[in-house]
Amino acid sequence: LGERSGSSEIRFSHFFQSAPFGIATLDRAGRIASANTAFMRMMPEGRPPAGSLAADVLGQNADPDERNRIIEGLSSVLSGRGNVAPIDFKGGEQPNQIAGSVKELMHRRAYMSPLASSAGEEAAALYLIDTTEQKVLEARVVQAQKMEAVGKLAGGIAHDFNNVLTAIIGNADLLLKRNKAGDPAYKDLMNIR
């Protein structure tokens, strides 16, 4: 049984460390107790300082509303309440930026849940997903929709303008039939046409 238990712990550790999203456990005070590799990659400077409060680390670059939602969510799960809605916020700078370019803040989504009470120190679990690419794609879709709307508006204006021009040209043609080339108004009618 001892070997099997050790084997399970190793498998769990591999699973925990290789997860594609960030996972961290929080102690009862809201400090990060343990975190996997993906979680560390999403932190400013690659790792939170030892004993950091999760609210401070997650809210470091967040706007005040996002920071308040993070604090409220963490308070809920640390007090044992579940069903905290996912929280979207901005976090650390994107990695692998081109030298000299403006660094963008990463977008993240945090899921929080209380852990079943046990003899352990961990009180809550925190899961982070990098949603930067999703936000970029959403912004592109919004921009494409705006451009489509501008195109439709321009097409509608051009159509209406063409209708007005057709009426002007038609009336100019009628006047040209009445006024021959020797008429003093003929040159002005040609200019109108």
C-alpha positions in Angstrom: 0.0 0.0 0.0 2.9 2.3 0.7 4.3 2.0 -2.8 0.9 2.4 -4.4 0.3 5.6 -2.3 3.7 7.0 -3.4 2.9 6.1 -7.0 -0.4 8.0 -6.8 1.3 11.0 -5.3 3.8 11.1 -8.2 1.1 10.7 -10.8 -0.9 13.5 -9.1 2.2 15.7 -9.1 2.8 15.1 -12.8 -0.9 15.8 -13.5 -0.8 19.0 -11.4 2.4 20.4 -12.9 1.5 19.5 -16.6 -2.0 21.0 -16.6 -2.4 23.5 -19.4 -4.1 26.0 -17.1 -2.9 27.6 -13.9 -3.8 25.9 -10.6 -3.0 27.2 -7.2 -4.1 26.3 -3.6 -4.6 29.0 -1.1 -4.2 28.8 2.7 -6.9 30.1 5.0 -5.4 33.6 5.0 -5.6 33.8 1.2 -1.9 33.2 0.6 -0.7 31.1 -2.3 0.3 27.8 -0.7 1.2 25.9 -3.9 1.0 26.5 -7.6 1.7 24.6 -10.8 4.0 25.7 -13.7 1.2 27.2 -15.8 0.1 29.4 -12.9 3.7 30.6 -12.4 4.0 31.5 -16.1 1.0 33.8 -15.7 2.4 35.6 -12.8 4.4 38.9 -13.0 8.1 38.0 -13.2 7.2 34.3 -13.5 6.4 33.7 -9.8 4.6 35.4 -7.0 6.8 36.3 -4.0 6.7 33.7 -1.2 3.7 34.1 1.1 1.9 36.5 -1.3 -1.7 37.2 -0.9 -3.6 35.9 -4.0 -5.7 39.1 -4.1 -2.5 41.2 -4.3 -0.9 39.0 -7.0 -4.0 38.7 -9.2 -5.1 42.3 -8.7 -1.6 43.8 -9.4 -2.5 45.2 -12.8 -6.3 44.9 -12.6 -8.5 47.9 -12.7 -10.3 48.8 -9.5 -13.6 47.0 -10.4 -11.7 43.9 -11.4 -9.7 44.0 -8.2 -12.8 44.4 -6.1 -14.4 41.3 -7.9 -11.2 39.3 -7.2 -11.2 40.3 -3.5 -15.0 39.5 -3.1 -14.6 36.1 -4.9 -11.6 35.1 -2.8 -13.4 36.2 0.4 -16.3 34.0 -0.6 -14.3 30.8 -1.3 -12.1 31.3 1.7 -15.2 31.4 3.9 -16.3 28.1 2.4 -18.9 29.5 0.0 -18.9 28.1 -3.6 -20.5 29.1 -6.8 -18.3 32.1 -7.4 -18.8 33.3 -11.0 -15.6 33.3 -13.1 -13.8 36.6 -13.0 -12.2 38.2 -16.0 -9.3 40.6 -15.4 -6.0 41.9 -16.8 -2.8 40.5 -15.4 0.9 40.5 -16.1 2.5 41.5 -19.4 2.5 39.1 -22.3 5.6 37.1 -22.7 7.7 37.0 -25.8 7.1 40.5 -26.9 9.2 42.0 -29.7 12.0 44.2 -28.2 10.9 47.9 -28.1 7.3 47.2 -28.7 4.5 48.2 -26.3 3.8 45.4 -23.9 0.2 44.4 -23.6 -1.4 43.1 -20.4 -2.6 39.5 -20.5 -6.3 38.8 -20.1 -7.1 36.1 -17.6 -10.2 34.3 -16.3 -10.1 33.0 -12.7 -12.2 30.2 -11.3 -12.3 29.8 -7.6 -13.7 27.1 -5.3 -13.4 26.2 -1.7 -11.7 23.0 -0.8 -13.3 20.4 1.5 -12.2 21.0 5.0 -9.4 18.8 6.1 -6.5 18.7 8.4 -4.5 20.4 5.6 -3.8 24.1 5.4 -5.3 24.6 2.0 -8.7 26.3 2.0 -9.4 27.1 -1.6 -8.4 26.3 -5.2 -7.7 28.9 -7.8 -7.7 28.1 -11.5 -6.4 30.6 -14.1 -6.9 30.5 -17.9 -5.1 32.9 -20.3 -7.8 34.5 -22.4 -5.6 37.0 -24.2 -6.0 35.4 -27.6 -9.7 35.1 -27.1 -10.0 38.8 -26.3 -7.8 39.7 -29.3 -10.1 37.6 -31.6 -13.2 39.2 -30.0 -11.8 42.7 -30.7 -11.1 41.7 -34.3 -14.7 40.5 -34.7 -16.1 43.7 -33.2 -13.8 45.7 -35.6 -14.9 43.6 -38.6 -18.6 44.2 -37.6 -17.9 47.9 -37.4 -16.3 48.0 -40.8 -19.2 46.0 -42.2 -21.7 48.5 -40.8 -19.6 51.4 -42.2 -19.6 49.6 -45.6 -23.4 49.2 -45.5 -23.9 52.8 -44.5 -21.6 54.0 -47.3 -23.4 51.8 -49.8 -26.8 53.1 -48.7 -25.6 56.7 -48.9 -24.1 56.1 -52.4 -27.4 54.5 -53.5 -29.4 57.5 -52.3 -26.9 59.9 -53.8 -27.2 58.0 -57.1 -31.0 58.3 -57.0 -30.7 62.1 -56.6 -28.1 62.3 -59.4 -30.4 60.3 -61.7 -33.2 62.7 -61.1 -31.0 65.7 -61.8 -29.5 64.1 -65.0 -33.0 63.1 -66.2 -34.4 66.7 -65.7 -31.3 68.2 -67.4 -31.8 65.9 -70.4 -35.4 67.1 -70.7 -34.3 70.7 -70.6 -31.6 70.0 -73.2 -34.3 68.7 -75.5 -36.2 72.0 -75.2 -33.1 74.2 -75.4 -31.0 73.7 -78.5 -27.3 74.4 -78.9 -27.8 78.1 -79.8 -29.9 78.8 -76.7 -28.0 80.9 -74.0 -29.0 78.4 -71.3 -27.6 75.4 -73.3 -24.1 75.7 -71.9 -25.3 75.9 -68.3 -27.6 72.9 -68.8 -24.6 70.9 -70.2 -22.6 71.8 -67.1 -25.4 70.7 -64.9 -25.7 67.4 -66.8 
